[in-house]
Amino acid sequence: MTDTTNNLSDLIEISEDGTAFYEEAAQKVKDKKLSTLFTRLAKAKSDLAAELSGEVKPVAGKKKPAKRTETTLGELSKAYAGLRKQWPEAGADRYVRMAEVEGQLQTTFQKVVLDKDHSFVVRVLAKQYVSKAEVLNKELRACNRNA
């Protein structure tokens, strides 16, 4: 199995964390455009997690690791919690950090797209997410410039 095969379950979990983060962020911001953007980000992550969960079969007898070993995935798993803690006082810098996290996630899902060990369906789902995420991440970066 390849690295992305081993980490696909983690990526689903990270997507679920992102869904919760952006749903919460959409409720906290006063700006309607930002709220709409965060809602769209949450939906993209929620759809991805749900669709991938239906395609990823749990490995029999495999226990969930206590700690993620992949550095990037380890960082991403903590990223949304860190963003949540910084939310009130982070100011415009929060949008920079959000865009960085989303960029790292895009790169990781792009590796899934290119990994032939995944089923065609998983690779297509990852590609669809990458395409949506590119557009949403551009909007997120624009928020930083406008903040």
C-alpha positions in Angstrom: 0.0 0.0 0.0 1.1 3.5 -0.7 1.3 6.4 1.7 -1.9 7.9 0.5 -3.7 4.6 0.8 -2.6 4.3 4.4 -3.6 7.9 5.1 -7.0 8.1 3.3 -8.9 7.5 6.5 -6.9 10.3 8.2 -7.8 12.6 5.3 -11.5 11.8 5.7 -11.2 12.6 9.4 -9.3 15.8 8.7 -12.1 16.8 6.2 -14.7 16.2 8.9 -12.7 18.4 11.2 -12.6 21.0 8.5 -16.4 20.7 8.0 -17.0 21.4 11.7 -14.5 24.3 11.7 -16.0 26.1 8.7 -19.6 25.5 9.9 -18.6 27.2 13.2 -16.7 30.0 11.5 -19.7 30.7 9.2 -21.8 31.3 12.4 -19.2 33.5 14.0 -18.5 36.0 11.2 -20.7 39.0 10.7 -19.7 39.5 7.0 -22.3 37.7 4.8 -19.8 37.0 2.0 -17.4 35.3 4.5 -20.2 33.4 6.0 -21.3 32.1 2.6 -17.7 31.2 1.7 -17.2 29.3 4.9 -20.5 27.5 4.4 -19.3 26.5 0.9 -16.0 25.3 2.3 -17.8 23.2 4.9 -20.1 21.7 2.3 -17.2 20.8 0.0 -15.4 19.1 2.9 -18.6 17.4 4.1 -19.4 16.0 0.7 -15.9 14.8 0.2 -15.8 13.0 3.6 -19.2 11.4 3.0 -18.3 10.2 -0.5 -14.9 8.9 0.3 -16.2 7.2 3.4 -18.5 5.2 1.2 -15.6 4.1 -1.0 -12.9 3.4 1.6 -13.2 0.0 3.1 -11.8 -0.5 6.6 -9.0 -2.9 6.8 -10.0 -5.9 8.9 -8.2 -6.1 12.2 -6.4 -2.8 11.7 -6.5 -0.6 14.7 -6.6 3.1 14.3 -3.1 4.5 15.0 -2.9 6.5 18.2 -0.8 9.2 16.5 -0.4 10.2 12.9 3.1 9.6 11.7 3.0 11.6 8.4 4.3 15.1 9.2 1.9 16.9 6.9 -1.1 14.9 8.1 -0.1 15.4 11.7 0.1 19.2 11.1 -3.2 19.2 9.2 -5.0 17.2 11.9 -4.0 19.9 14.4 -4.6 22.8 12.1 -8.3 23.3 12.5 -8.0 23.1 16.3 -5.3 25.7 16.2 -7.3 28.0 14.0 -10.3 27.6 16.3 -8.2 28.7 19.3 -6.8 31.7 17.5 -10.1 32.8 16.0 -11.0 35.8 18.2 -7.7 37.6 18.1 -6.1 36.3 14.9 -7.3 39.2 12.7 -6.5 39.1 9.0 -3.7 36.6 9.6 -6.3 33.9 10.2 -7.2 34.0 6.5 -3.5 33.5 5.6 -3.3 30.5 7.9 -6.6 29.1 6.6 -5.4 29.4 3.0 -2.1 27.7 3.9 -4.0 24.8 5.5 -6.3 24.5 2.5 -3.4 24.6 0.2 -1.7 21.7 2.0 -4.9 19.7 1.9 -5.2 20.3 -1.8 -1.6 19.1 -2.4 -2.3 16.0 -0.3 -5.5 15.2 -2.2 -3.6 15.8 -5.5 -1.3 13.0 -4.5 -4.4 10.8 -4.0 -5.5 11.7 -7.6 -2.1 10.6 -8.9 -1.9 7.4 -6.9 -2.9 4.5 -9.1 -3.3 2.2 -6.1 -6.6 4.0 -5.4 -9.8 3.0 -7.2 -10.9 5.1 -10.1 -13.8 6.4 -8.0 -11.6 7.5 -5.1 -9.2 9.3 -7.6 -12.2 11.0 -9.3 -13.7 12.1 -6.0 -10.3 13.5 -4.9 -9.9 15.3 -8.3 -13.4 16.9 -7.9 -12.5 18.1 -4.5 -9.2 19.6 -5.7 -11.0 21.5 -8.4 -13.6 22.9 -5.9 -10.9 23.6 -3.4 -8.8 25.7 -5.8 -11.7 28.1 -6.4 -12.6 28.3 -2.8 -9.0 28.8 -1.7 -8.6 31.7 -4.2 -11.6 33.3 -2.5 -10.1 32.7 0.9 -6.9 34.3 -0.2 -8.8 37.3 -1.5 -10.4 37.7 2.0 -6.9 38.3 3.4 -6.2 41.0 0.8 -9.6 42.7 1.6 -9.3 42.4 5.4 
